[in-house]
């Protein structure tokens, strides 16, 4: 279905799709469509335009602090949410425990639950890995 709830077609299961996917959707449209949400409980794949597949924030859990003590106050860093996408400027807001909220300076494409988010600080010797976690929700 589309982001307004209109049924666009049928599929063989949500397990065959990933957030951000554009090809192999089995739906013809005037403009490119992307998978913007998956609802495996109801067997629904939600499609939308590229803007619908972007988000400016996400929540991550299972945070592992690598080269710094667990953060207790907001800080800025570069965050990478997709393997082939460059890290983007963001503010990391600790939520307590092993969770953080990430606010990006610019919208990011296809922030996918279950995937890793990794944060870096530029360093004279290269990027310093600060930590990372698992994306819970965009």
N, CA, C and O atoms as a printed pandas DataFrame, in Angstrom:
     atom_number atom_name residue_name chain_id  residue_number  x_coord  y_coord  z_coord
0              1         N          UNK        A               1    0.845   -1.182    0.000
1              2        CA          UNK        A               1    0.000    0.000    0.000
2              3         C          UNK        A               1    0.885    1.238    0.000
3              4         O          UNK        A               1    2.077    1.171    0.298
4              5         N          UNK        A               2    0.270    2.375   -0.343
5              6        CA          UNK        A               2    1.038    3.615   -0.300
6              7         C          UNK        A               2    0.932    4.237    1.094
7              8         O          UNK        A               2    0.275    3.683    1.975
8              9         N          UNK        A               3    1.565    5.367    1.286
9             10        CA          UNK        A               3    1.604    5.990    2.606
10            11         C          UNK        A               3    0.243    6.524    3.052
11            12         O          UNK        A               3    0.060    6.837    4.228
12            13         N          UNK        A               4   -0.723    6.633    2.117
13            14        CA          UNK        A               4   -2.075    7.060    2.463
14            15         C          UNK        A               4   -3.004    5.871    2.719
15            16         O          UNK        A               4   -4.181    6.058    3.025
16            17         N          UNK        A               5   -2.476    4.643    2.594
17            18        CA          UNK        A               5   -3.275    3.456    2.868
18            19         C          UNK        A               5   -3.970    2.842    1.665
19            20         O          UNK        A               5   -4.766    1.917    1.823
20            21         N          UNK        A               6   -3.686    3.339    0.466
21            22        CA          UNK        A               6   -4.288    2.766   -0.744
22            23         C          UNK        A               6   -3.538    1.507   -1.148
23            24         O          UNK        A               6   -2.307    1.504   -1.183
24            25         N          UNK        A               7   -4.255    0.454   -1.450
25            26        CA          UNK        A               7   -3.626   -0.801   -1.870
26            27         C          UNK        A               7   -3.101   -0.655   -3.295
27            28         O          UNK        A               7   -3.832   -0.245   -4.197
28            29         N          UNK        A               8   -1.832   -0.992   -3.488
29            30        CA          UNK        A               8   -1.174   -0.875   -4.788
30            31         C          UNK        A               8   -0.977   -2.218   -5.471
31            32         O          UNK        A               8   -0.809   -2.273   -6.690
32            33         N          UNK        A               9   -0.996   -3.308   -4.698
33            34        CA          UNK        A               9   -0.765   -4.624   -5.269
34            35         C          UNK        A               9   -0.657   -5.665   -4.180
35            36         O          UNK        A               9   -0.977   -5.411   -3.019
36            37         N          UNK        A              10   -0.198   -6.849   -4.575
37            38        CA          UNK        A              10   -0.025   -7.953   -3.636
38            39         C          UNK        A              10    1.416   -8.437   -3.691
39            40         O          UNK        A              10    2.130   -8.178   -4.659
40            41         N          UNK        A              11    1.842   -9.147   -2.634
41            42        CA          UNK        A              11    3.205   -9.662   -2.571
42            43         C          UNK        A              11    3.197  -11.014   -1.883
43            44         O          UNK        A              11    2.172  -11.456   -1.362
44            45         N          UNK        A              12    4.349  -11.664   -1.888
45            46        CA          UNK        A              12    4.480  -13.018   -1.329
46            47         C          UNK        A              12    5.044  -13.029    0.088
47            48         O          UNK        A              12    5.411  -14.091    0.591
48            49         N          UNK        A              13    5.121  -11.872    0.741
49            50        CA          UNK        A              13    5.621  -11.819    2.116
50            51         C          UNK        A              13    6.577  -10.663    2.329
51            52         O          UNK        A              13    7.379  -10.336    1.455
52            53         N          UNK        A              14    6.485  -10.039    3.511
53            54        CA          UNK        A              14    7.329   -8.878    3.811
54            55         C          UNK        A              14    8.808   -9.245    3.891
55            56         O          UNK        A              14    9.669   -8.378    3.739
56            57         N          UNK        A              15    9.108  -10.513    4.128
57            58        CA          UNK        A              15   10.508  -10.946    4.242
58            59         C          UNK        A              15   11.281  -10.757    2.938
59            60         O          UNK        A              15   12.510  -10.841    2.932
60            61         N          UNK        A              16   10.583  -10.504    1.843
61            62        CA          UNK        A              16   11.233  -10.330    0.544
62            63         C          UNK        A              16   11.612   -8.873    0.261
63            64         O          UNK        A              16   12.117   -8.564   -0.818
64            65         N          UNK        A              17   11.371   -7.982    1.220
65            66        CA          UNK        A              17   11.604   -6.558    1.013
66            67         C          UNK        A              17   12.494   -5.982    2.104
67            68         O          UNK        A              17   12.579   -6.523    3.207
68            69         N          UNK        A              18   13.162   -4.866    1.776
69            70        CA          UNK        A              18   13.956   -4.139    2.765
70            71         C          UNK        A              18   13.613   -2.657    2.672
71            72         O          UNK        A              18   13.235   -2.163    1.610
72            73         N          UNK        A              19   13.747   -1.959    3.786
73            74        CA          UNK        A              19   13.511   -0.519    3.804
74            75         C          UNK        A              19   14.474    0.138    2.814
75            76         O          UNK        A              19   15.668   -0.162    2.806
76            77         N          UNK        A              20   13.946    1.031    1.985
77            78        CA          UNK        A              20   14.757    1.730    0.993
78            79         C          UNK        A              20   14.805    1.043   -0.362
79            80         O          UNK        A              20   15.286    1.631   -1.330
80            81         N          UNK        A              21   14.319   -0.180   -0.451
81            82        CA          UNK        A              21   14.333   -0.923   -1.713
82            83         C          UNK        A              21   13.522   -0.186   -2.761
83            84         O          UNK        A              21   12.448    0.338   -2.466
84            85         N          UNK        A              22   14.037   -0.144   -3.998
85            86        CA          UNK        A              22   13.336    0.530   -5.082
86            87         C          UNK        A              22   12.994   -0.439   -6.201
87            88         O          UNK        A              22   11.955   -0.293   -6.845
88            89         N          UNK        A              23   13.837   -1.412   -6.441
89            90        CA          UNK        A              23   13.629   -2.326   -7.567
90            91         C          UNK        A              23   12.917   -3.595   -7.110
91            92         O          UNK        A              23   12.997   -3.986   -5.945
92            93         N          UNK        A              24   12.223   -4.224   -8.045
93            94        CA          UNK        A              24   11.574   -5.491   -7.771
94            95         C          UNK        A              24   10.340   -5.382   -6.897
95            96         O          UNK        A              24    9.981   -6.339   -6.211
96            97         N          UNK        A              25    9.685   -4.231   -6.911
97            98        CA          UNK        A              25    8.513   -4.030   -6.069
98            99         C          UNK        A              25    7.241   -4.602   -6.695
99           100         O          UNK        A              25    6.263   -4.858   -5.993
100          101         N          UNK        A              26    7.253   -4.801   -8.009
101          102        CA          UNK        A              26    6.076   -5.358   -8.677
102          103         C          UNK        A              26    4.936   -4.372   -8.812
103          104         O          UNK        A              26    3.782   -4.771   -8.971
104          105         N          UNK        A              27    5.252   -3.071   -8.748
105          106        CA          UNK        A              27    4.237   -2.028   -8.850
106          107         C          UNK        A              27    4.731   -0.978   -9.839
107          108         O          UNK        A              27    5.873   -0.526   -9.758
108          109         N          UNK        A              28    3.863   -0.593  -10.770
109          110        CA          UNK        A              28    4.200    0.465  -11.713
110          111         C          UNK        A              28    3.643    1.782  -11.188
111          112         O          UNK        A              28    2.523    1.841  -10.680
112          113         N          UNK        A              29    4.446    2.842  -11.319
113          114        CA          UNK        A              29    4.011    4.163  -10.868
114          115         C          UNK        A              29    4.675    5.225  -11.726
115          116         O          UNK        A              29    5.701    4.974  -12.359
116          117         N          UNK        A              30    4.088    6.406  -11.744
117          118        CA          UNK        A              30    4.625    7.507  -12.536
118          119         C          UNK        A              30    5.989    7.957  -12.015
119          120         O          UNK        A              30    6.846    8.372  -12.794
120          121         N          UNK        A              31    6.188    7.875  -10.703
121          122        CA          UNK        A              31    7.447    8.273  -10.075
122          123         C          UNK        A              31    8.033    7.081   -9.327
123          124         O          UNK        A              31    7.301    6.167   -8.945
124          125         N          UNK        A              32    9.361    7.084   -9.112
125          126        CA          UNK        A              32    9.973    5.968   -8.377
126          127         C          UNK        A              32    9.367    5.813   -6.982
127          128         O          UNK        A              32    9.113    6.797   -6.288
128          129         N          UNK        A              33    9.143    4.565   -6.587
129          130        CA          UNK        A              33    8.644    4.246   -5.255
130          131         C          UNK        A              33    9.700    3.473   -4.485
131          132         O          UNK        A              33   10.504    2.747   -5.069
132          133         N          UNK        A              34    9.688    3.636   -3.183
133          134        CA          UNK        A              34   10.633    2.977   -2.295
134          135         C          UNK        A              34    9.853    2.310   -1.168
135          136         O          UNK        A              34    8.756    2.747   -0.821
136          137         N          UNK        A              35   10.420    1.260   -0.603
137          138        CA          UNK        A              35    9.832    0.665    0.590
138          139         C          UNK        A              35   10.154    1.607    1.742
139          140         O          UNK        A              35   11.323    1.863    2.030
140          141         N          UNK        A              36    9.107    2.131    2.409
141          142        CA          UNK        A              36    9.317    3.068    3.508
142          143         C          UNK        A              36    8.979    2.453    4.863
143          144         O          UNK        A              36    9.393    2.978    5.897
144          145         N          UNK        A              37    8.232    1.345    4.873
145          146        CA          UNK        A              37    7.905    0.671    6.136
146          147         C          UNK        A              37    7.479   -0.761    5.849
147          148         O          UNK        A              37    6.931   -1.069    4.791
148          149         N          UNK        A              38    7.747   -1.627    6.821
149          150        CA          UNK        A              38    7.331   -3.026    6.743
150          151         C          UNK        A              38    6.538   -3.358    8.001
151          152         O          UNK        A              38    6.939   -3.003    9.110
152          153         N          UNK        A              39    5.426   -4.032    7.823
153          154        CA          UNK        A              39    4.600   -4.468    8.942
154          155         C          UNK        A              39    4.384   -5.969    8.789
155          156         O          UNK        A              39    3.369   -6.392    8.236
156          157         N          UNK        A              40    5.334   -6.787    9.275
157          158        CA          UNK        A              40    5.226   -8.230    9.080
158          159         C          UNK        A              40    4.029   -8.850    9.795
159          160         O          UNK        A              40    3.511   -9.870    9.341
160          161         N          UNK        A              41    3.583   -8.268   10.889
161          162        CA          UNK        A              41    2.430   -8.818   11.613
162          163         C          UNK        A              41    1.182   -8.787   10.738
163          164         O          UNK        A              41    0.399   -9.737   10.731
164          165         N          UNK        A              42    0.998   -7.685    9.996
165          166        CA          UNK        A              42   -0.169   -7.543    9.122
166          167         C          UNK        A              42    0.155   -7.821    7.659
167          168         O          UNK        A              42   -0.703   -7.657    6.791
168          169         N          UNK        A              43    1.406   -8.248    7.376
169          170        CA          UNK        A              43    1.858   -8.571    6.026
170          171         C          UNK        A              43    1.707   -7.383    5.071
171          172         O          UNK        A              43    1.226   -7.535    3.948
172          173         N          UNK        A              44    2.128   -6.191    5.535
173          174        CA          UNK        A              44    1.987   -4.969    4.752
174          175         C          UNK        A              44    3.360   -4.396    4.416
175          176         O          UNK        A              44    4.240   -4.298    5.272
176          177         N          UNK        A              45    3.520   -4.019    3.149
177          178        CA          UNK        A              45    4.692   -3.305    2.673
178          179         C          UNK        A              45    4.197   -1.915    2.270
179          180         O          UNK        A              45    3.316   -1.791    1.419
180          181         N          UNK        A              46    4.760   -0.875    2.878
181          182        CA          UNK        A              46    4.339    0.496    2.584
182          183         C          UNK        A              46    5.342    1.121    1.625
183          184         O          UNK        A              46    6.548    1.096    1.868
184          185         N          UNK        A              47    4.825    1.686    0.527
185          186        CA          UNK        A              47    5.654    2.321   -0.492
186          187         C          UNK        A              47    5.395    3.818   -0.512
187          188         O          UNK        A              47    4.277    4.277   -0.279
188          189         N          UNK        A              48    6.456    4.572   -0.797
189          190        CA          UNK        A              48    6.330    6.018   -0.903
190          191         C          UNK        A              48    7.442    6.591   -1.757
191          192         O          UNK        A              48    8.304    5.857   -2.241
192          193         N          UNK        A              49    7.424    7.907   -1.943
193          194        CA          UNK        A              49    8.478    8.548   -2.727
194          195         C          UNK        A              49    9.761    8.632   -1.894
195          196         O          UNK        A              49    9.787    8.236   -0.729
196          197         N          UNK        A              50   10.803    9.144   -2.503
197          198        CA          UNK        A              50   12.095    9.195   -1.812
198          199         C          UNK        A              50   12.008   10.006   -0.521
199          200         O          UNK        A              50   12.611    9.627    0.483
200          201         N          UNK        A              51   11.279   11.101   -0.532
201          202        CA          UNK        A              51   11.158   11.932    0.662
202          203         C          UNK        A              51   10.511   11.154    1.807
203          204         O          UNK        A              51   10.878   11.350    2.966
204          205         N          UNK        A              52    9.558   10.280    1.503
205          206        CA          UNK        A              52    8.909    9.472    2.537
206          207         C          UNK        A              52    9.874    8.450    3.131
207          208         O          UNK        A              52    9.658    7.954    4.236
208          209         N          UNK        A              53   10.945    8.137    2.389
209          210        CA          UNK        A              53   11.936    7.162    2.861
210          211         C          UNK        A              53   13.068    7.836    3.638
211          212         O          UNK        A              53   14.037    7.179    4.019
212          213         N          UNK        A              54   12.949    9.149    3.875
213          214        CA          UNK        A              54   13.975    9.881    4.613
214          215         C          UNK        A              54   13.489   10.216    6.021
215          216         O          UNK        A              54   12.290   10.363    6.262
216          217         N          UNK        A              55   14.430   10.331    6.931
217          218        CA          UNK        A              55   14.107   10.714    8.311
218          219         C          UNK        A              55   15.248   11.571    8.863
219          220         O          UNK        A              55   16.389   11.456    8.415
220          221         N          UNK        A              56   14.939   12.417    9.823
221          222        CA          UNK        A              56   15.962   13.269   10.434
222          223         C          UNK        A              56   16.357   12.791   11.819
223          224         O          UNK        A              56   17.219   13.390   12.462
224          225         N          UNK        A              57   15.732   11.714   12.286
225          226        CA          UNK        A              57   16.108   11.192   13.597
226          227         C          UNK        A              57   15.840    9.703   13.676
227          228         O          UNK        A              57   15.096    9.134   12.877
228          229         N          UNK        A              58   16.473    9.088   14.672
229          230        CA          UNK        A              58   16.218    7.681   14.957
230          231         C          UNK        A              58   16.596    7.402   16.403
231          232         O          UNK        A              58   17.327    8.166   17.034
232          233         N          UNK        A              59   16.086    6.306   16.903
233          234        CA          UNK        A              59   16.431    5.841   18.246
234          235         C          UNK        A              59   17.246    4.573   18.090
235          236         O          UNK        A              59   16.894    3.698   17.298
236          237         N          UNK        A              60   18.338    4.466   18.844
237          238        CA          UNK        A              60   19.150    3.259   18.796
238          239         C          UNK        A              60   19.257    2.656   20.196
239          240         O          UNK        A              60   19.217    3.362   21.203
240          241         N          UNK        A              61   19.393    1.358   20.226
241          242        CA          UNK        A              61   19.553    0.635   21.481
242          243         C          UNK        A              61   20.786   -0.236   21.424
243          244         O          UNK        A              61   21.490   -0.270   20.414
244          245         N          UNK        A              62   21.042   -0.932   22.499
245          246        CA          UNK        A              62   22.205   -1.809   22.604
246          247         C          UNK        A              62   23.492   -1.047   22.269
247          248         O          UNK        A              62   24.388   -1.578   21.613
248          249         N          UNK        A              63   23.565    0.197   22.728
249          250        CA          UNK        A              63   24.724    1.046   22.422
250          251         C          UNK        A              63   25.962    0.487   23.100
251          252         O          UNK        A              63   25.951    0.137   24.280
252          253         N          UNK        A              64   27.012    0.416   22.326
253          254        CA          UNK        A              64   28.310   -0.028   22.809
254          255         C          UNK        A              64   29.271    1.151   22.667
255          256         O          UNK        A              64   29.558    1.588   21.553
256          257         N          UNK        A              65   29.764    1.661   23.781
257          258        CA          UNK        A              65   30.712    2.780   23.768
258          259         C          UNK        A              65   32.113    2.203   23.607
259          260         O          UNK        A              65   32.553    1.386   24.416
260          261         N          UNK        A              66   32.808    2.630   22.562
261          262        CA          UNK        A              66   34.097    2.031   22.223
262          263         C          UNK        A              66   35.274    2.833   22.756
263          264         O          UNK        A              66   36.110    2.288   23.476
264          265         N          UNK        A              67   35.356    4.101   22.422
265          266        CA          UNK        A              67   36.534    4.888   22.800
266          267         C          UNK        A              67   36.186    6.054   23.719
267          268         O          UNK        A              67   36.932    7.029   23.810
268          269         N          UNK        A              68   35.054    5.944   24.395
269          270        CA          UNK        A              68   34.668    6.975   25.357
270          271         C          UNK        A              68   33.777    6.340   26.428
271          272         O          UNK        A              68   33.192    5.276   26.224
272          273         N          UNK        A              69   33.692    7.014   27.559
273          274        CA          UNK        A              69   32.785    6.551   28.612
274          275         C          UNK        A              69   31.354    6.743   28.127
275          276         O          UNK        A              69   31.110    7.610   27.288
276          277         N          UNK        A              70   30.408    5.965   28.623
277          278        CA          UNK        A              70   29.008    6.153   28.211
278          279         C          UNK        A              70   28.587    7.614   28.373
279          280         O          UNK        A              70   28.779    8.211   29.433
280          281         N          UNK        A              71   28.020    8.173   27.327
281          282        CA          UNK        A              71   27.629    9.582   27.334
282          283         C          UNK        A              71   26.454    9.819   28.283
283          284         O          UNK        A              71   25.547    8.994   28.398
284          285         N          UNK        A              72   26.496   10.947   28.946
285          286        CA          UNK        A              72   25.397   11.337   29.832
286          287         C          UNK        A              72   24.791   12.674   29.405
287          288         O          UNK        A              72   23.733   13.068   29.896
288          289         N          UNK        A              73   25.467   13.370   28.488
289          290        CA          UNK        A              73   24.968   14.638   27.967
290          291         C          UNK        A              73   25.036   14.597   26.438
291          292         O          UNK        A              73   25.820   13.828   25.882
292          293         N          UNK        A              74   24.229   15.411   25.751
293          294        CA          UNK        A              74   24.259   15.433   24.285
294          295         C          UNK        A              74   25.637   15.836   23.761
295          296         O          UNK        A              74   26.357   16.609   24.393
296          297         N          UNK        A              75   25.982   15.299   22.600
297          298        CA          UNK        A              75   27.229   15.665   21.936
298          299         C          UNK        A              75   27.042   15.525   20.431
299          300         O          UNK        A              75   26.110   14.863   19.974
300          301         N          UNK        A              76   27.927   16.146   19.666
301          302        CA          UNK        A              76   27.854   16.054   18.216
302          303         C          UNK        A              76   28.896   15.069   17.713
303          304         O          UNK        A              76   29.959   14.899   18.308
304          305         N          UNK        A              77   28.563   14.426   16.604
305          306        CA          UNK        A              77   29.454   13.452   15.980
306          307         C          UNK        A              77   28.964   13.225   14.558
307          308         O          UNK        A              77   27.999   13.847   14.112
308          309         N          UNK        A              78   29.630   12.342   13.867
309          310        CA          UNK        A              78   29.175   11.904   12.550
310          311         C          UNK        A              78   28.625   10.497   12.718
311          312         O          UNK        A              78   29.247    9.651   13.361
312          313         N          UNK        A              79   27.447   10.249   12.135
313          314        CA          UNK        A              79   26.771    8.970   12.300
314          315         C          UNK        A              79   26.532    8.340   10.929
315          316         O          UNK        A              79   26.072    8.998    9.996
316          317         N          UNK        A              80   26.851    7.075   10.833
317          318        CA          UNK        A              80   26.639    6.318    9.601
318          319         C          UNK        A              80   25.563    5.268    9.857
319          320         O          UNK        A              80   25.676    4.463   10.781
320          321         N          UNK        A              81   24.508    5.284    9.020
321          322        CA          UNK        A              81   23.396    4.344    9.206
322          323         C          UNK        A              81   23.258    3.337    8.065
323          324         O          UNK        A              81   22.440    2.420    8.143
324          325         N          UNK        A              82   24.040    3.500    7.024
325          326        CA          UNK        A              82   24.033    2.547    5.907
326          327         C          UNK        A              82   25.479    2.311    5.491
327          328         O          UNK        A              82   26.294    3.234    5.504
328          329         N          UNK        A              83   25.784    1.106    5.132
329          330        CA          UNK        A              83   27.153    0.713    4.811
330          331         C          UNK        A              83   27.782    1.593    3.741
331          332         O          UNK        A              83   28.929    2.014    3.887
332          333         N          UNK        A              84   27.067    1.872    2.690
333          334        CA          UNK        A              84   27.649    2.623    1.569
334          335         C          UNK        A              84   27.329    4.112    1.602
335          336         O          UNK        A              84   27.588    4.819    0.628
336          337         N          UNK        A              85   26.780    4.592    2.691
337          338        CA          UNK        A              85   26.440    6.004    2.823
338          339         C          UNK        A              85   27.465    6.680    3.725
339          340         O          UNK        A              85   27.824    6.134    4.768
340          341         N          UNK        A              86   27.940    7.855    3.339
341          342        CA          UNK        A              86   28.901    8.549    4.207
342          343         C          UNK        A              86   28.266    8.933    5.546
343          344         O          UNK        A              86   27.055    9.138    5.637
344          345         N          UNK        A              87   29.090    9.026    6.564
345          346        CA          UNK        A              87   28.612    9.467    7.879
346          347         C          UNK        A              87   28.109   10.902    7.762
347          348         O          UNK        A              87   28.654   11.705    7.005
348          349         N          UNK        A              88   27.053   11.212    8.528
349          350        CA          UNK        A              88   26.427   12.530    8.472
350          351         C          UNK        A              88   26.477   13.202    9.845
351          352         O          UNK        A              88   26.445   12.532   10.877
352          353         N          UNK        A              89   26.555   14.520    9.839
353          354        CA          UNK        A              89   26.586   15.284   11.090
354          355         C          UNK        A              89   25.294   15.070   11.870
355          356         O          UNK        A              89   24.199   15.082   11.307
356          357         N          UNK        A              90   25.446   14.873   13.182
357          358        CA          UNK        A              90   24.277   14.613   14.023
358          359         C          UNK        A              90   24.573   14.982   15.466
359          360         O          UNK        A              90   25.726   15.134   15.870
360          361         N          UNK        A              91   23.498   15.121   16.230
361          362        CA          UNK        A              91   23.583   15.292   17.677
362          363         C          UNK        A              91   23.093   14.007   18.311
363          364         O          UNK        A              91   22.021   13.511   17.965
364          365         N          UNK        A              92   23.865   13.468   19.232
365          366        CA          UNK        A              92   23.493   12.232   19.932
366          367         C          UNK        A              92   22.983   12.624   21.312
367          368         O          UNK        A              92   23.675   13.298   22.074
368          369         N          UNK        A              93   21.763   12.193   21.625
369          370        CA          UNK        A              93   21.126   12.492   22.902
370          371         C          UNK        A              93   21.005   11.209   23.706
371          372         O          UNK        A              93   20.168   10.369   23.376
372          373         N          UNK        A              94   21.805   11.026   24.747
373          374        CA          UNK        A              94   21.689    9.822   25.574
374          375         C          UNK        A              94   20.305    9.753   26.224
375          376         O          UNK        A              94   19.799   10.757   26.726
376          377         N          UNK        A              95   19.699    8.569   26.210
377          378        CA          UNK        A              95   18.376    8.367   26.796
378          379         C          UNK        A              95   18.442    7.583   28.100
379          380         O          UNK        A              95   17.413    7.314   28.720
380          381         N          UNK        A              96   19.630    7.224   28.509
381          382        CA          UNK        A              96   19.786    6.403   29.707
382          383         C          UNK        A              96   19.916    4.939   29.318
383          384         O          UNK        A              96   19.453    4.514   28.259
384          385         N          UNK        A              97   20.548    4.188   30.186
385          386        CA          UNK        A              97   20.785    2.780   29.862
386          387         C          UNK        A              97   21.646    2.677   28.624
387          388         O          UNK        A              97   22.664    3.358   28.509
388          389         N          UNK        A              98   21.245    1.837   27.709
389          390        CA          UNK        A              98   22.036    1.635   26.486
390          391         C          UNK        A              98   21.298    2.162   25.256
391          392         O          UNK        A              98   21.371    1.567   24.181
392          393         N          UNK        A              99   20.583    3.287   25.418
393          394        CA          UNK        A              99   19.806    3.854   24.320
394          395         C          UNK        A              99   20.179    5.313   24.067
395          396         O          UNK        A              99   20.555    6.039   24.987
396          397         N          UNK        A             100   20.067    5.733   22.799
397          398        CA          UNK        A             100   20.318    7.110   22.398
398          399         C          UNK        A             100   19.315    7.508   21.318
399          400         O          UNK        A             100   18.770    6.666   20.603
400          401         N          UNK        A             101   19.093    8.797   21.226
401          402        CA          UNK        A             101   18.317    9.364   20.128
402          403         C          UNK        A             101   19.299   10.140   19.279
403          404         O          UNK        A             101   20.136   10.872   19.808
404          405         N          UNK        A             102   19.206    9.988   17.965
405          406        CA          UNK        A             102   20.117   10.667   17.051
406          407         C          UNK        A             102   19.316   11.654   16.215
407          408         O          UNK        A             102   18.330   11.283   15.578
408          409         N          UNK        A             103   19.747   12.924   16.221
409          410        CA          UNK        A             103   19.118   13.977   15.429
410          411         C          UNK        A             103   20.108   14.400   14.342
411          412         O          UNK        A             103   21.162   14.961   14.639
412          413         N          UNK        A             104   19.767   14.131   13.102
413          414        CA          UNK        A             104   20.652   14.451   11.987
414          415         C          UNK        A             104   20.481   15.896   11.540
415          416         O          UNK        A             104   19.384   16.447   11.622
416          417         N          UNK        A             105   21.550   16.504   11.072
417          418        CA          UNK        A             105   21.504   17.867   10.548
418          419         C          UNK        A             105   20.728   17.896    9.225
419          420         O          UNK        A             105   20.085   18.897    8.909
420          421         N          UNK        A             106   20.783   16.816    8.460
421          422        CA          UNK        A             106   20.082   16.692    7.177
422          423         C          UNK        A             106   19.336   15.353    7.157
423          424         O          UNK        A             106   19.781   14.391    7.783
424          425         N          UNK        A             107   18.210   15.281    6.447
425          426        CA          UNK        A             107   17.484   14.003    6.363
426          427         C          UNK        A             107   18.372   12.892    5.803
427          428         O          UNK        A             107   19.193   13.123    4.915
428          429         N          UNK        A             108   18.195   11.694    6.335
429          430        CA          UNK        A             108   18.955   10.520    5.906
430          431         C          UNK        A             108   18.021    9.526    5.231
431          432         O          UNK        A             108   16.881    9.344    5.658
432          433         N          UNK        A             109   18.504    8.894    4.186
433          434        CA          UNK        A             109   17.696    7.949    3.420
434          435         C          UNK        A             109   17.722    6.565    4.049
435          436         O          UNK        A             109   18.783    6.046    4.398
436          437         N          UNK        A             110   16.572    5.990    4.184
437          438        CA          UNK        A             110   16.411    4.587    4.536
438          439         C          UNK        A             110   17.055    4.175    5.855
439          440         O          UNK        A             110   17.885    3.267    5.890
440          441         N          UNK        A             111   16.671    4.840    6.931
441          442        CA          UNK        A             111   17.122    4.428    8.261
442          443         C          UNK        A             111   16.316    3.185    8.614
443          444         O          UNK        A             111   15.093    3.247    8.737
444          445         N          UNK        A             112   17.002    2.054    8.776
445          446        CA          UNK        A             112   16.340    0.755    8.853
446          447         C          UNK        A             112   16.462    0.108   10.227
447          448         O          UNK        A             112   17.572   -0.143   10.697
448          449         N          UNK        A             113   15.319   -0.166   10.880
449          450        CA          UNK        A             113   15.358   -0.880   12.159
450          451         C          UNK        A             113   16.101   -2.212   12.026
451          452         O          UNK        A             113   15.948   -2.933   11.040
452          453         N          UNK        A             114   16.908   -2.517   13.042
453          454        CA          UNK        A             114   17.674   -3.759   13.032
454          455         C          UNK        A             114   19.078   -3.607   12.471
455          456         O          UNK        A             114   19.923   -4.480   12.669
456          457         N          UNK        A             115   19.332   -2.511   11.774
457          458        CA          UNK        A             115   20.662   -2.259   11.223
458          459         C          UNK        A             115   21.496   -1.451   12.219
459          460         O          UNK        A             115   20.966   -0.914   13.192
460          461         N          UNK        A             116   22.777   -1.372   11.971
461          462        CA          UNK        A             116   23.680   -0.655   12.876
462          463         C          UNK        A             116   23.720    0.834   12.579
463          464         O          UNK        A             116   23.575    1.258   11.432
464          465         N          UNK        A             117   23.916    1.613   13.618
465          466        CA          UNK        A             117   24.235    3.038   13.520
466          467         C          UNK        A             117   25.554    3.197   14.270
467          468         O          UNK        A             117   25.676    2.771   15.418
468          469         N          UNK        A             118   26.536    3.809   13.621
469          470        CA          UNK        A             118   27.866    3.930   14.213
470          471         C          UNK        A             118   28.242    5.402   14.240
471          472         O          UNK        A             118   28.030    6.115   13.259
472          473         N          UNK        A             119   28.807    5.871   15.371
473          474        CA          UNK        A             119   29.196    7.271   15.451
474          475         C          UNK        A             119   30.699    7.439   15.581
475          476         O          UNK        A             119   31.394    6.675   16.251
476          477         N          UNK        A             120   31.171    8.506   14.887
477          478        CA          UNK        A             120   32.587    8.807   14.752
478          479         C          UNK        A             120   32.850   10.255   15.119
479          480         O          UNK        A             120   31.953   11.097   15.079
480          481         N          UNK        A             121   34.096   10.529   15.476
481          482        CA          UNK        A             121   34.576   11.894   15.663
482          483         C          UNK        A             121   35.785   12.049   14.756
483          484         O          UNK        A             121   36.713   11.242   14.827
484          485         N          UNK        A             122   35.795   13.080   13.897
485          486        CA          UNK        A             122   36.989   13.285   13.061
486          487         C          UNK        A             122   38.217   13.471   13.943
487          488         O          UNK        A             122   38.155   14.100   14.999
488          489         N          UNK        A             123   39.320   12.918   13.493
489          490        CA          UNK        A             123   40.555   12.919   14.282
490          491         C          UNK        A             123   41.713   13.153   13.311
491          492         O          UNK        A             123   41.613   12.793   12.138
492          493         N          UNK        A             124   42.788   13.738   13.774
493          494        CA          UNK        A             124   43.953   13.997   12.915
494          495         C          UNK        A             124   44.490   12.716   12.294
495          496         O          UNK        A             124   45.012   12.745   11.180
496          497         N          UNK        A             125   44.372   11.600   12.990
497          498        CA          UNK        A             125   44.877   10.326   12.483
498          499         C          UNK        A             125   43.809    9.565   11.691
499          500         O          UNK        A             125   44.067    8.455   11.226
500          501         N          UNK        A             126   42.628   10.137   11.532
501          502        CA          UNK        A             126   41.511    9.465   10.870
502          503         C          UNK        A             126   40.282    9.575   11.749
503          504         O          UNK        A             126   40.295   10.295   12.747
504          505         N          UNK        A             127   39.237    8.882   11.393
505          506        CA          UNK        A             127   38.016    8.940   12.201
506          507         C          UNK        A             127   38.158    8.072   13.442
507          508         O          UNK        A             127   38.603    6.927   13.366
508          509         N          UNK        A             128   37.775    8.629   14.583
509          510        CA          UNK        A             128   37.817    7.916   15.846
510          511         C          UNK        A             128   36.440    7.318   16.105
511          512         O          UNK        A             128   35.457    8.050   16.212
512          513         N          UNK        A             129   36.363    6.004   16.206
513          514        CA          UNK        A             129   35.108    5.319   16.472
514          515         C          UNK        A             129   34.707    5.564   17.928
515          516         O          UNK        A             129   35.431    5.180   18.846
516          517         N          UNK        A             130   33.559    6.201   18.135
517          518        CA          UNK        A             130   33.072    6.481   19.481
518          519         C          UNK        A             130   32.189    5.349   20.014
519          520         O          UNK        A             130   32.266    4.986   21.187
520          521         N          UNK        A             131   31.365    4.810   19.144
521          522        CA          UNK        A             131   30.453    3.737   19.553
522          523         C          UNK        A             131   29.409    3.490   18.499
523          524         O          UNK        A             131   29.496    3.998   17.381
524          525         N          UNK        A             132   28.428    2.710   18.864
525          526        CA          UNK        A             132   27.359    2.411   17.926
526          527         C          UNK        A             132   26.306    1.554   18.599
527          528         O          UNK        A             132   26.460    1.132   19.745
528          529         N          UNK        A             133   25.237    1.307   17.865
529          530        CA          UNK        A             133   24.151    0.504   18.390
530          531         C          UNK        A             133   23.245    0.042   17.272
531          532         O          UNK        A             133   23.557    0.200   16.092
532          533         N          UNK        A             134   22.130   -0.524   17.655
533          534        CA          UNK        A             134   21.175   -1.071   16.705
534          535         C          UNK        A             134   19.990   -0.108   16.574
535          536         O          UNK        A             134   19.422    0.331   17.574
536          537         N          UNK        A             135   19.626    0.214   15.330
537          538        CA          UNK        A             135   18.511    1.120   15.089
538          539         C          UNK        A             135   17.213    0.440   15.524
539          540         O          UNK        A             135   16.881   -0.650   15.059
540          541         N          UNK        A             136   16.492    1.101   16.417
541          542        CA          UNK        A             136   15.204    0.587   16.885
542          543         C          UNK        A             136   14.071    1.108   16.011
543          544         O          UNK        A             136   13.196    0.348   15.598
544          545         N          UNK        A             137   14.093    2.405   15.734
545          546        CA          UNK        A             137   13.075    2.995   14.874
546          547         C          UNK        A             137   13.552    4.334   14.346
547          548         O          UNK        A             137   14.266    5.067   15.031
548          549         N          UNK        A             138   13.142    4.653   13.093
549          550        CA          UNK        A             138   13.480    5.985   12.563
550          551         C          UNK        A             138   12.562    7.024   13.181
551          552         O          UNK        A             138   12.676    8.210   12.872
